[in-house]
Amino acid sequence: MNLFSNKVETSIPQEIVKNIHWLGQSAVKITTGEKVIYIDPFRIKNKDEADIILVTHGHGDHLSPPDIRRARTEKTTFVAPQDCAIEIKAKFNNTVVTLKPGQSQNIQNILIEAVPAYNVVKTDFHPKANPWVGYVLLLDWVRIYHAGDTERIPEMKTFSCDIAMLPLGQTYTMNSVEEAALDVKAKIAIPIHYGLAEGKREDALTFKQLHQDKVEVIIG
């Protein structure tokens, strides 16, 4: 069931935007009310207490046990594709919700949908045969999309979001990142996954220029 099929509010409260923190690579921290959510925690500097940790796929900069240890508590719920869930269960004594692309779950009163994430050209890195994912979270009636590691794929036209976090890439992920932001009908786009193994800040500035008058771009 698609939990996001009904029309919701289109205005984006500034408080939501302010509480999305890109931490580098694909790591993102989102706070909402009393909830702390991490997506692909990586290079976490300080101990934290995440309510939910989402993992998009099993590469070491996305599924990083040392960083997970800094972010998790015994009460943290994990969300992950199946291969990642097996590894997480082997290392941590936590609840793990396994999601495949197209599946949805209400977790701690937050609606989470897994969407496809794969390469169409650079298939050695993120093949479609691996059921890896991005996520759409519904927070305070705002749809927040974290794309995971992906190129522009046809499925992006099948859902919409208010805020899209897209891998800027060029080497392992996106080439057509401008079109991807438009495909998912984002009102705000946040470029991620650059500055370490691929891409530079200059690419983020180019990304922003390309979206002028189309999508508001926030650079972390």
Helices and strands as residue ranges (DSSP letters): H 14-18, E 20-24, E 27-32, E 35-39, E 52-54, H 65-71, E 77-80, H 82-91, E 95-98, E 104-107, E 110-116, E 133-139, E 142-146, G 154-158, E 163-167, H 177-183, E 188-192, H 201-210, E 216-217
